[in-house]
Amino acid sequence: MQKIWFENKRTSDHDDLFKGVAEPIGPRQGDDPLKDIEQANGIIAGGVFYTPELMDTIPDLKVIARTGIGVDRVNIAAATERGIAVVNTPDAPSVPTAEQTFALLLSVAKQIKPSEAKLRASAGNYHGTHNAVELSGRTLGLAGFGRIARLVAKMAQGFNMKVISFDPFVHSDVAEAAGVSLVGSLEELLENADIVSTHTPLLPETQQMMNVQRFAKMKPGSIFINAGRGGLVDEAALIDALQSGHLYGAGLDVTDPEPAEPSNPLLSMENVVVTPHVASATPEGKTRMFVGAVEQVVQVLKGEKPPHLVNPEVWKR
């Protein structure tokens, strides 16, 4: 019997998915967080960094499955070199993450956080000092036009917003069919958008892509949203852009590091809404991610090619 190592707490609700193929192993509360990982043939991965050194301690590992889209915690090159398949569940978190993205956008634009704080502090009338952003007619710029960004675009269009995107891997016909205009560079997007939302994977070339120069390219009074990865943003540069008044506000579901330190200035700014990387954490989203990851691990263990193979060259072997 092969073994599937579960990084995070699991229930027995879906044990039928791997019954007869593998048995579950993994740490329990209070255990070494990597307990029994060396026995694994398949891994259901969460927040652990799967380095070459860790992979070398798991001699019979065949597959690592990420419960979500991002695979930045898995060294893909090292996995490929060792013949380990890496899979993800790209469709599973799309809906809740898009909804959270737009919730952050609305919360910042409509000054929900400071308005509630003022009301709780006093019953006074703050109508005269409330300066929310009207979204109708504004331009939303999507840095990346993948699954989540396309859902966000539909939501924005429902608010009568114009949507533009920069994604060098998407054909203009695809964007135009969705009512979205592709621009030629990230800089062009930043210069023309009233709200910018990031939807790119975290790769070496996208690490801190939103830096001092790029925040300076954004329109004065614009809004920045990030529900992707904290590493996409130079947080010091973002803080400077907010404190200087160049940006109207920011909505973030991710920070770098995570969780955000209590002393992080972003947490004390009234024009910033921060949530703790929970965008995909709906019951429906969690189930889709978990089931999708387990199903693909079982497929690999049975010698069947999974649908979301991140390193397809492994299968060619």
C-alpha positions in Angstrom: 0.0 0.0 0.0 1.4 3.4 -1.0 1.3 6.4 1.4 -0.1 9.9 1.0 1.4 12.4 3.4 -1.0 15.2 4.4 0.7 18.4 5.4 -2.4 20.0 6.9 -5.1 18.7 9.2 -7.6 16.5 7.3 -10.9 14.8 8.1 -12.0 11.4 7.0 -14.8 12.8 4.8 -12.9 12.1 1.5 -10.9 8.9 2.4 -12.9 7.1 -0.2 -10.9 9.0 -2.8 -7.7 7.0 -2.1 -9.2 3.8 -0.6 -7.4 0.7 -1.9 -4.6 2.8 -3.4 -2.9 4.5 -0.5 -3.1 5.1 3.3 -2.9 8.5 4.9 0.1 9.6 7.0 1.2 12.9 8.4 1.7 14.9 11.6 -0.9 15.4 14.3 -1.2 18.3 16.6 2.0 18.6 18.7 4.0 16.4 16.4 7.1 17.4 14.4 5.5 19.1 11.4 7.4 16.9 9.0 6.7 13.6 10.9 6.7 10.6 8.7 7.3 12.6 5.5 10.2 10.3 4.5 7.7 7.5 4.0 5.6 9.4 1.4 4.8 8.4 -2.1 2.5 11.3 -2.6 2.2 14.7 -0.7 -0.8 17.0 -0.3 1.1 20.2 0.1 0.2 23.5 1.9 2.7 26.0 3.3 5.9 23.9 3.6 8.8 24.8 1.3 9.7 21.7 -0.8 13.4 22.3 -1.3 15.9 19.9 -3.0 17.2 19.0 0.5 13.7 18.0 1.8 13.0 16.0 -1.4 16.2 14.1 -0.9 14.9 12.8 2.4 11.8 11.2 0.7 13.3 8.5 -1.6 10.0 7.1 -2.9 8.2 10.4 -3.6 6.3 10.4 -6.9 4.0 13.5 -6.7 3.5 16.7 -4.8 0.0 18.2 -5.1 -0.6 21.9 -4.2 -4.0 22.7 -2.8 -4.3 25.9 -4.9 -2.8 27.6 -7.8 0.6 28.8 -6.7 3.5 26.4 -6.7 6.1 28.9 -5.6 6.8 26.8 -2.4 7.8 23.9 -4.5 11.2 23.9 -6.3 10.0 22.7 -9.7 13.4 22.3 -11.2 14.5 20.0 -8.3 11.3 18.0 -8.5 11.7 17.5 -12.2 15.3 16.5 -11.8 14.2 13.8 -9.3 11.3 12.6 -11.4 8.7 14.0 -9.1 5.4 15.2 -10.6 4.1 18.5 -9.4 0.4 19.2 -9.7 -1.9 22.0 -8.6 -5.7 22.8 -8.6 -5.9 26.0 -10.7 -9.7 26.1 -11.0 -10.6 25.4 -7.4 -9.9 28.7 -5.7 -10.8 31.0 -8.6 -14.3 32.1 -7.6 -13.7 32.9 -4.0 -10.4 34.6 -4.8 -12.0 36.8 -7.4 -14.8 37.6 -5.0 -12.3 38.6 -2.3 -10.4 40.7 -4.8 -13.5 42.7 -5.5 -14.5 42.8 -1.9 -11.1 44.4 -1.1 -11.6 46.9 -4.0 -15.0 47.9 -2.8 -13.9 48.2 0.8 -11.1 50.5 0.0 -13.0 52.6 -2.6 -16.0 53.1 -0.4 -13.9 53.8 2.7 -15.7 51.0 4.7 -12.9 50.6 7.3 -12.6 54.3 8.3 -16.3 54.9 8.1 -17.1 52.1 10.5 -14.3 53.1 12.9 -15.7 56.7 13.0 -19.2 55.5 13.6 -18.1 53.2 16.4 -16.1 56.0 18.0 -18.9 58.5 17.8 -22.4 58.9 16.5 -21.5 62.1 14.7 -22.3 62.9 11.1 -19.3 62.3 8.9 -21.0 62.8 5.5 -19.0 66.0 4.8 -15.6 64.3 5.2 -16.5 61.0 3.4 -14.8 60.9 0.0 -15.4 57.5 -1.5 -14.5 56.6 -5.0 -17.3 56.1 -7.5 -16.4 53.0 -9.6 -18.7 53.6 -12.6 -16.6 54.9 -15.5 -13.3 54.1 -13.8 -10.6 51.9 -15.4 -9.5 48.7 -13.7 -6.1 47.4 -14.7 -5.4 43.7 -14.3 -1.8 42.7 -14.2 -2.3 39.2 -15.6 -5.4 37.8 -17.3 -5.8 34.3 -16.0 -8.7 32.5 -14.4 -9.1 34.8 -11.4 -8.5 38.0 -13.4 -11.2 37.1 -15.9 -13.8 36.7 -13.2 -12.8 40.0 -11.6 -13.2 41.6 -15.0 -16.8 40.4 -15.3 -17.5 41.8 -11.8 -16.0 45.2 -12.7 -18.0 45.3 -15.9 -21.1 44.9 -13.8 -20.1 48.1 -12.2 -19.8 49.8 -15.5 -16.0 49.9 -15.3 -13.6 49.8 -18.2 -11.1 46.9 -17.9 -7.6 46.8 -19.4 -5.0 44.1 -18.8 -1.3 43.3 -19.4 -0.5 39.7 -20.0 2.2 38.8 -22.6 0.9 35.2 -22.6 -2.7 36.0 -23.6 -3.8 36.7 -27.2 -5.7 39.9 -27.8 -8.7 37.9 -29.2 -9.2 36.2 -25.9 -9.2 39.5 -24.0 -11.5 41.2 -26.6 -14.0 38.4 -26.4 -14.2 39.2 -22.7 -14.6 42.9 -23.3 -11.1 43.7 -22.1 -8.4 45.7 -23.8 -4.8 44.4 -23.7 -2.1 46.9 -23.3 1.5 46.5 -24.4 3.4 46.8 -21.1 2.9 46.8 -17.3 4.0 50.5 -17.3 1.2 51.4 -19.8 -1.3 49.6 -17.6 -0.1 51.5 -14.5 -0.3 54.8 -16.2 -3.9 54.3 -17.4 -5.7 52.5 -14.6 -7.5 54.0 -11.7 -7.4 50.7 -9.8 -4.6 48.1 -10.3 -5.0 44.5 -9.3 -2.2 42.0 -9.5 -2.9 38.5 -10.9 0.5 37.1 -11.9 2.3 34.0 -10.4 5.2 34.6 -8.1 8.3 33.7 -10.2 11.9 35.0 -10.0 11.1 37.5 -12.7 7.9 38.8 -10.9 9.5 39.0 -7.4 8.7 42.6 -6.2 7.6 43.6 -9.7 5.6 46.4 -7.9 8.5 48.5 -6.7 9.3 52.2 -6.2 9.4 52.9 -9.9 6.1 51.1 -10.7 4.1 52.6 -7.9 5.3 56.0 -9.1 3.9 55.2 -12.5 0.4 54.7 -11.1 -2.0 57.6 -11.3 -2.1 59.9 -8.3 -5.1 58.9 -6.2 -5.3 55.4 -7.6 -6.0 52.2 -5.7 -3.8 49.1 -5.5 -5.2 45.6 -4.9 -3.2 42.3 -4.3 -4.8 39.0 -3.6 -2.1 37.0 -5.3 1.2 36.7 -3.6 2.9 39.0 -1.1 6.3 38.6 -2.9 5.0 40.4 -5.9 5.2 43.7 -3.9 8.0 45.7 -2.4 6.1 46.5 0.8 8.4 49.4 1.7 7.7 51.0 -1.6 3.9 50.5 -1.2 4.0 52.0 2.3 5.8 55.0 1.0 3.3 55.5 -1.8 0.5 55.3 0.7 2.0 57.5 3.3 3.0 60.2 0.7 -0.6 60.3 -0.5 0.3 59.2 -4.0 -2.1 56.3 -3.6 -5.7 56.6 -2.4 -5.5 53.2 -0.7 -4.7 49.5 -0.9 -6.5 46.2 -0.4 -4.3 43.2 0.4 -5.0 39.6 1.1 -1.3 38.8 1.1 1.8 40.2 2.7 5.5 39.4 2.7 6.2 37.9 5.2 3.1 36.1 6.2 1.4 36.6 8.6 2.1 40.3 8.7 4.1 41.4 11.7 2.0 43.4 14.3 4.3 46.3 13.7 3.7 46.4 10.0 2.6 50.0 9.2 0.0 48.6 6.7 -2.0 47.3 9.6 -2.5 50.7 11.2 -3.4 52.7 8.0 -7.0 53.6 7.8 -6.9 53.6 3.9 -5.6 50.0 3.8 -7.6 46.8 4.2 -5.6 43.7 5.0 -6.8 40.1 5.3 -4.6 37.2 6.2 -4.4 35.2 2.9 -7.9 33.8 3.2 -9.3 34.6 -0.2 -9.8 31.0 -1.2 -11.0 29.9 2.2 -14.6 29.2 1.6 -16.0 25.7 2.4 -16.7 25.2 -1.3 -13.2 26.4 -2.3 -11.4 24.3 0.4 -13.3 21.2 -0.7 -12.5 21.7 -4.4 -8.8 22.3 -3.6 -8.5 19.3 -1.3 -10.5 16.9 -3.6 -8.6 18.1 -6.7 -5.3 17.6 -5.1 -6.1 14.1 -3.7 -7.6 12.9 -7.0 -4.5 13.9 -8.9 -2.1 12.2 -6.4 -4.1 9.0 -6.8 -4.0 9.3 -10.6 -0.2 9.6 -10.5 0.2 6.7 -8.0 -2.0 4.6 -10.4 0.1 5.5 -13.4 -2.5 7.9 -14.9 -1.5 11.3 -16.2 -3.2 14.1 -14.0 -4.9 17.0 -15.7 -2.9 19.8 -14.0 0.7 18.7 -14.3 3.0 21.7 -13.7 6.1 19.9 -15.0 4.9 17.7 -17.9 8.4 16.8 -18.9 8.4 14.4 -16.0 5.6 12.4 -17.6 7.6 12.0 -20.8 10.1 9.9 -18.9 
